[in-house]
Amino acid sequence: MRTLSSVFLPTLQEILTGFIALLIACCLLAVAEAGNKEIYSSDTAGVSQAGNAHGTGDDARLSEEAYGFTEQLTRAYKEGDIDAYISFYSKSAMENGMSYAQIREHYIGLFKSGAYGCSISNVTILQESDGIKLTGILAVSGPDGIHKGIVSMTLMRENGDLKIISVRRSEEGKTMPALMRAMETARASGTVETEQPSADMAMLDKPAETEQTRLIQAMQAAERSGAVEMEQPAKKTMTVPQFLSSERKNRLELSGTYEYLHPHGDFGDWKNITATLYRKEKPDLTWFVQLGAHSRKEGEGMLAAAGAYKDWTKSLFTYTALSAGTNSEYLPQFRADHDFNLRIGPQKNFVWVVGGTYIQYFDIHRDYILSTGLSAYLGKWVAEYRVFRNISDPGSQVSYSQSFGLSYGEDGRQWTNGKFSFGRQAYLATAIETPESVNNNSVLATLGHRRWVGKDYGVFGELSYFKLSHSYQKYGTTIGVFKEF
């Protein structure tokens, strides 16, 4: 039996084992401190290569020159001097997908309207064959607070002077571990690391993205959610189809849409032309086909759709649509929509809808949208409410949005309708080394009007405003004509 002292008093073997473990830990700590030694101080410009505590003269000159470059860049930015600021860029520079001319246009607008302040800290400098790489933590200050991410710049010499070749930013809120991994990789490759106090940097205002693909993913996330039905076939805005008077069997619609996005330098303009043909095949069946041509900064594309409204009983009708787009960064590869609509109430003037949508894009993203809502038909007034639950894969990111609509009118005369939607847009950002969840607020407001000018023809239009927080704002206008025959 063990005595009390044998339980509490360590043996010689335990003492030796603990001593050896402590010695190993101290050695590892010393190595770590040597590898992470601060190489910038208030009175020196020393930098260190991996394994060198004091570095070399070339390293010191490189670090000093890089910081001098950022200080001059910052000064030009604070003064709002576009000529001085753009002189730090190479004519072949790219910034978040923008060319040199687009970068200049962007900052002209930014300096006129007032820009957000930015700072960069924990800078890592790496000399590579294709240029000097600067990586650090970017802090963007704005009306809604401070947002942090990762910034990466590439500099090259032109006629002896450093020039910016490319600038990329991570999404706001990118986590610290990603930067730590980048720094560790840099150290292992012979990084020149500095700990000088942060330098103010002139960067793009919102959205903060690493590359143009990240911008496109933000747009896709907004468009494919329930709150933003931009690409829904046939522009279905009412639960019950409001077209085709009893004596008309066909309707042809032609429309054009122009949308202005801010920041304009990042997104440009969106334009599309759409043609839609409705045919009332039977009293209880109306089908449609639609073809749209789209043009954006990212390229041009076509979207084709076909669908039908079908009455099954006095209480039940359905809406079904299938659509497919050409290979592009913003159109769906395939989309399927289906709604069950149940007429309820003594006069069947209330409609309960339950719907589902599946969207497959040309990248790895997929969306599954479930929705339900209620519409009330009260004479010439129609009021709608609908709630959407969107699941975005990969990552099974869940978000909710709501939509309210109010319309007034009747077929053959005029329809005026307004819509307000709000909610969140969630998706998994996959165009960065470490995919991250993104969940932003969105707001959509539209005001539309359709008027019969003659017995069987007329015009229609719509004004719209959309805002996705930390990303972009969009102002749109649609003008169209229709003919019934």
N, C-alpha and C positions, 0 to 999 in steps of 0.2 A: 504494500500500500504506500502511495506517495505521501510524504509529509507536507505540512503546510508550507514549509520553506521551499520545498522542491516545486511547488505550484507557482510561487510568486518570484523566486530568485532565478535569474537566467543562468544557464549553463555556459561553460567556456565556449562550446561550439556555437551557441546562439550569439554570444558576444562577438566572436570572430566574424560570423556571418553578417551581423549588423554593421560591423566596422567596414567590411569590404564593400557592402552595398552603399554605405555612406560615402566611401572614397570614390566609387564609380560615379555616384550622383554628382559629387563636387567636380569631378573631371568633366562630365557632360555639361554642367552648368558653365564651367569656365570656357569650354569650347563654344557654347551657345553665345555667351557674352562677347567673345572675341569676334564671332561671325556677325553679331548685331551691334557692334560698337558704333556709337554716333560719330559720323564723319564730317558733320558740319557744326561749327560752333560760331559764336559771335565774333571771334577774332581770327578764324582760320578759314581757309577754303579747301581743306583736305577732303579727299574722297577715297574710298577703299574698294579695291577689287575683292572678290571672294577669297578669303584666306589672307588678305593683306590688311593689317590694322591701320596703316597710315596712307596707303595708296601710293600713286605715282604722280609726277608732275603733270603728265598728259591728262590723267583722270581729273585732277584739280582744275586744269584749264577748261576741260570739257564741261564740267559741272558749273563752273563760274560763268562760262559763256551761255550755257542753257538758261541759267537763272537771269542773266542780264537780258536775254532775248524775251523771256516772259514778262519782265518788268517793263520793258519798252512797249511790248504789245498791250499790256494793261494800261499804261499811260495814254496811249493812243485811243484805247477804248473809252476810258473815262472822259477824255476830252471830246469824244464823238467825232473825231477826225477820220472820215472814211478813207481819204487818200493815204494818210499815214498808216491806218490800220491794215488796209488791204495790201500795203507794200510788204508786209511780213509773209504774205502768201505767194507760193509759186503759181505761175500762170496755169500749171497743170494740176493744181490742188483740188482735192475733193473733201467736202465736209458734210457728213450725214447724207450722202448721196447727191449733194449739190456740186455743180461745176464752178469754176472760178467766177464766171459772169453771174451765176445765180447766188453765189456767196456774197458778192458785192451788192447785188440788188437787195438781198436779205438784210444786210447790215445797214444799208441806207435807210430802209424802212424802220429798222430797230432803233437807230440813233434818232430818227425823227419822233418816234412815238414814245421813246423812253424804254430802256431795257432793264432786265433783272441783273442784280449784282451777283458775281460768281467768285469763288476762291478755290484754289487747288492746294492740297497739302499731302504729306507723306509721299513725296515724289520719288519715283524710281527712274533712273536714267540708264539706258542700255545702248551701247554702240553695236549696231548690227551692220551687215553688209549692204542692206538697202536703206540705211539711214540711222538717225538717232531716235530712239523710242523713249518717250516720256509717258509714264503712267502714274496716276495718283488718285486721291479721293476728291471728287468734285462736289462742292456745296453750292446749291442754287438758292438764293434768297428771293422771295417774292411776296405778294400780298397774303398768300395762304401759308406762309412759314418757310422753313428751310428744308430742302430735299437733297439727299446725298446720293451719289453714284460714283461710277468709275469713269475717268477720262483717259484717253490714249491719243497721243500725238506723235506724228513722224516728221522729223526735220531732215533736210538735206542741204548741202552747200551749193549755192549757185553764185558763181563769180566771187567766191570767198565768203559770202554771207549766208547765214542760216535762213532757210525758207520753210514754211509749212507745206508739206506734201499731202497730209491727210489728218483729219480730226474725227474721232469717233467717241461717242459717249454711251455709257450704260444707261439703263432705265433708272429713273429715280427710285431710291430705296434699295438699290442693289446692296447685298450684304457684305460685311467686312471680310468674311472668310475668302471670298473670291479674290479680293485685292491681296490678301495675305498669300494665297496660292500663287498669284502672279509675281509677287515680290520674291517668294522662295525660288520660283523658277528662274527669275532674273538673277538672283544671287548665284545660283548654281551655274549660270551661263557666263558669269563675269560681269555682273551688274555694277554700274556706278550708282551708289545709293546715297541720297541726301536726306537730311532732317532739318533743312532750313525752314523758318516760319513760312506759312502758306503765302503764295503770291496770288493776287487777284488776277483772274483770267476772264477774257471776253469769250463767251460761248453762246451757242444758240439758246433762244428762249424756249419755252415749252413747244413741243414735247421733248423730253430728254431721251434720246434713243442712240443705240450704238450704230445702226446702219439703216438704210432705207427699208429693208425687210421688216424691221421693228415697227416702222411707221405704218406699213401696210397691214401688219397684224392688228394694230390698234384700230384701223379703219374697218377691217374685216369683222373684228369683234363687235363693233358698234352696229354694223349693217346686218349681221346675221342674227342679232338678238331680237326678241319680240318687240322691244321698244322702238326699233328702227326698221320699218318694213320697206326699205328702199328698193330692194330687188324682188319683192314679192310679185309673182306673175299677175298681170292684168291690173296692177295698181289697186288691189281690192281694199277699199276703205270702209265699206258698209257690209254688215252681216248678210243682208238680203240684196241680191243684185238689183241695182236701180238703173235699168236700161231696157230698151225695147218695149215700146207701147204695144198694145194688143194687136194692132194691125201691121206692125213692122216685124220682119223676120231677121234682118241683118243690121249690123252697125259697124262702120269702119271709123277708127280713130287714128289720128296722126298727131304727135306731140313732140316738142323739143324742150329740153331742160338744161339750164345753165346754173352751176353752183360755184360760188366763190368761197375759198377756204382761207382761214387765217390760222397760223402764219402762212402767208401766200408763198413765200420763198420755199417753204418745205413741201407744200402740197399742190400749189398751183390752182388750176380750174378743172372742174369736172363737167363734161358735156355729154349728152346722149340724145338720140333721136329714136322714137319708138312708134311702131305701127301695130295696131291690135284689131283683129276682126272677131266680132261676136256673131253667132248664128243661133237663132231660136229654132232648133230642129223640130221640137214638139212642144206642146204647152207646158210639159213638165221637164224639159231638157234644153239647156242652153250651153253651148260649148264655145270656146274661144281659142285662137292661136295668136301668138305675139312674137315679134322680132325686134330686138333693140341693138343699136350700135353705140358703143361707149368709148369715150376718149378721156384719158387722164395723163398726168405727168408720167405715170409708170408704163404707159402704152395704150394701145387700142384693143378692143375686144367686142365680141358679139354674144348676145344672150337670147336663146330661143325658148319659148314656153308654150304649153298647151294645157287646157283644163276644161272643167265642166261644172255647172250647177245642175243638180238633179233633185226633183221632188219625188219622194218615195211614198209618202202618205200626206194627209192633210196636216199632220203634226211634225213630219220629219223631212228635211232636205239636207243635202251635202254639198260641199265645195271641195274639189280635188284639182290639183295642178302639179305638173312635172316641168322642170326647166333644167337647162344645161348651158354652160358657157364655154367659150373658147379658152385655150390655155393662157391664163393671165394671173396676175398676183391678187386680183380683187374680185373676179367673178367666180361663182361656184362651178365646180366640175359637174355636180349633180345636186338637185334640190327637189324634195317632194313635200307637198303641203296637203293636209286633209282636215276638214272641219265637219263635225256633226252638229246640226242645228235643229233644236227642238222647239217648236211653237207651243207656248203654254198660255194659260189664262182662258177665261170664258170666251173672249173674242180672238184668241190666238194672236194677240198683238204684243206678246212678250216672247223673246227668242233667247233660249239658253244655248250657248255654243261651247263645245269641247273640241279642241284641235291639237294637232301634232305636226311637227316639221322636222325633217332630217336634211342636213346640209353637209355635203362632202366637198372640200376644197382641193385644189391641185397640190397643196402641201400636205402635211400630216394632220391638219385640224379637221375635226368633225363636230357637228353640233346637233343636239337633240332638244327640241323645244316643245314643251307641253303648255297649253293655255286653256283658260276657261273664262267665260264672261256672260253678261246679260245685256240685251238690247230691248228698248221699249219704243213701240211705234204708236205715237199719240197724235193722230191726225196728220198734220204736215210736219210735225216734229219727230225726230228720231234721236234718242239718247243711247249712248253705248258706254260700257265699261268692260275692260278685259285685263287679266293678269297673266303674265308669262313666266315660266320657269325654264331657264336655259342651262343645259349641261354641255360644257365645252371640253372635248378631248383633244390632245392628251391632258391628263391631270384631273379629269372629272371636276372642272371648275364650275361652281353653281352660282347663278345670279338670278335676280328677280327684277321685273319691270312691270309698270302699269300703264294703261292707256285709257283716256277719256275722250269721247267724241260727241259732238252735238251737230245735227243737221236740220235744215229747214227747206221745204220745197215740195215739188211733185214733178213727175215725168211729164214732158211736153211743155213745161214752162221754165223752171229754174231749180237748181239745188245749190245751197250755200252750206258749207260744212267747215267746222273747226275741230282740231285735234290737239290734245296735249298728252305727251308721254314722258315718263321719267322712270329712272331705275338705275341699275348698276350693270356694267359690262365687264364680265370676268373671262379671262383666258389664261393660258400658260404661254409665257414668252419663251419661244424655243430658238430664237436667232441669237442667243448668247451662250457662252460656254456653260454656264450653270442656269438651266431653265428656272424661271420664277413666276409666281402667280401675280397677275395684275387684276385689279378690281377698281374701276373708275366709275364715277357718277356720270349720268347722261341726261339730257333734256332735249325733247323734240316738240316743236310747235308748228302747226300748219294751218293755213286758211285757204280754202278752195272755193271756186264758184264755177258752175256749169249753167249755160243759158241757151235755150232754143231760140235761135234767130228767126227760123222759119218752121214750117210744120215738121220737117224731117231733117233738119241740120242745125248746127249751132257751134258754139265755141266754149272752151273751158280753160281754166288756169289755176295756178296754185302758188302761194308764197310759203316758204318754209325756213325755219331756223333750227339748227342743231348744235349742241355743245357737248363735247366729251372732255371732262376735266383732265387736266395735265396733258392734253393732246391737241385738239383743234376745235375751231368753230366753223360752221358752214351756213351760208346764206344762199337759198335757192329760189329759182323762179321757173315755172313751167307754163307754156302756152300751147294750146292744141285746138284742133277742129274735129268735128265728127259729122257723119252723114248716115242717116238711116234709110234703108231701102228694102 
